[in-house]
Amino acid sequence: MSISKIKPRHASEGRSIAAILKDRIDYDKNPEKTKGGLLVSSYHCGADTAWQEFTVSKQIYEAETGRRRAPKDDVISYLIIQSFKPGEITPEEANELGYQLALEFTGGQHQFIVATHTDRHHIHCHIEFNSTTLDCTHKFNNYWNTYKTIRAINDRLSREHGLSVIEKPKEKGKHYTEWASGRRGASWKDRLRRTIDRVLPTVSSYEEFLAAMRQEGYEIQTTRKVLSFRLAGEGQERFTRAKTLGADYTEEALKERIGRPMKRPRRRSAQLQKNGRVNLLLDIQSRLQGRGPGYERWLKIHNLKEAAKTLNYLTEHGITEYDLLAARASSAAAEFEQVSSAIKQYEKRMEQVAALKTHIINYAKTRDVFAAYCKARPKDRAAFCAAHEAELLLHEAAKRAFDDLGAKKLPTVKVLQEEYTDLLAKKKAAYEDYKRLRKENQELQAVKTNVDALLKIEQVQEYRREKENHQEQGR
């Protein structure tokens, strides 16, 4: 069963088209989602230079046609998401099918990349194609019911490859990510709050905060001085206004919180023993044995198996006090976050190194072509460009990358390769810690959540008993 959808990518006020395309294409070909980039294919562009080549085509289009639109109306690329039923197809076959879909739908008139993601239980392809045609004379016409054309091509290709097809699809439904988030009880707002809380302490300015949020995959919009975020790459269709997240997330509050961790109200621990300590094992066991309406409801939701897992964990790890549990949970979360940040930094630098290496190689390969173009007579240059369009685009993209770098002397390909190898080794070592810490953090947070729920039940019941006693004494 293969499902497809299309989404236009718009320009943004205050950001360059190149920066927007880079962010979106970088997300598409994320090495962690595409087996280190092995599941990325491209048409009439390089996977590492696609965002630059897309940008150059738009500059040529504007120069040749004189057409220019406001950012909110300017579609710079289109995203097609093609999802497959779990177990029906291999990642390599999915990438091939995504390439066929993109080539047939665009008629071979647009550059595109196909990135197959394997980080979810269902394999899916992100197909990003340039809104500008290869000859830079016009843009893609997103006609009414475009998705039906994509669906028809996708269904036919699926049948040809022996995949199941939805015979009577609904006209409109939830994106898979939105549906899955709803089942988990999560939401775009909850995710945005967590991301902001994690990013703010690590930045030193408001501009750096916005840049970090873009690195996290968020699109940012400031309309009528209202700050909004959207994870379009993961299916979020509407922007979320920051001020709707709460008083701590208005633009003014965010600026005040820069460089500082989120201050949260301290949770009151239950004082069940005279010395102020809570022996969790004995206390939780006695509560579950004694039961009561509050515990009955908790067990109905979480079941006895979950309660037994909580007790087993506390026993195996020798945790008999709430303060110790809270400290370990906090420490595990901090360590996990630290390793996650380190891996992201390694990945970011690896992308920069890989891109620079590609530009240096492309520049060397196309230097003679560019020199010949410069020597050509003005009247012959148009024909020369048509014959050597790909080489000239790569050369211009490389020169622009060098200018942005601002370095007087470029490193050699050998030096870059050595740095990339070193970064890859560091990332692999960090990833081993990442897997271990992720498991520890998940277990501790789940145990602490269960314990907090049980302690809260006791507090509520104690409050009710006190209230009933006061009412009896007042009679």
Disulfide bonds with the S-S distance in Angstrom:
none
